[in-house]
Amino acid sequence: MSYPEPRYLGEQGEVSALFRAADTGADVLAPSGNRTHYLATHASTGGDFGLYRIDMGPGSPGPSTHFHRSISESFFVLSGAVQLFDGERWITARPGDFLHVPAGGLHAFQNDSDEPASMLLLFAPGAPREEYFERAGELAQRGGAEFREFLLRHDIFFVEPPEVGPEPL
């Protein structure tokens, strides 16, 4: 095994780190009350990865079973209990639990507990997921061709296409 080819060829290093304070407000507040925080986006990482924190209220449904063709998705539970579907079974994931789903892997998630839950979502390589988080609920309610195109644009392939669509995060 070897490291990837160098991408920085300078001799002195550079000032390029990004910092986001813990008390920074959510970037998306869904009608369900769920909050999405953009920790590191496709744009801020140069496409290396995307990292998002999802704060879910009690009884928050998530997207139904789906897969991605071009990105992997990983889940790390920070608080509460999150139901994660690994393609075969539902797992009750608790703080510190981790699930990695390679491209093509079936997965889903939800918080069906009576308590809030929070988790990190990591997409690699990075993809411009922000529009998905911002508009999924609105377009799912409309359905139709516009919603189907939106899902394709965001690399989401539902096992059984939903009548309406995924719940907004």
Secondary structure, DSSP 8 states (H G I E B T S, - for coil): ------S---SS---------TT---SEE-TTS-EEEEEE-TTTTTTS-EEEEEEE-TTB----SEE-SS-EEEEEEEES-EEEE-SS-EEEE-TT-EEEE-TT--BEEEB-SSS-EEEEEEEES----HHHHHHHHHHHHH-HHHHHHHHHHTT-EESS--SS-----
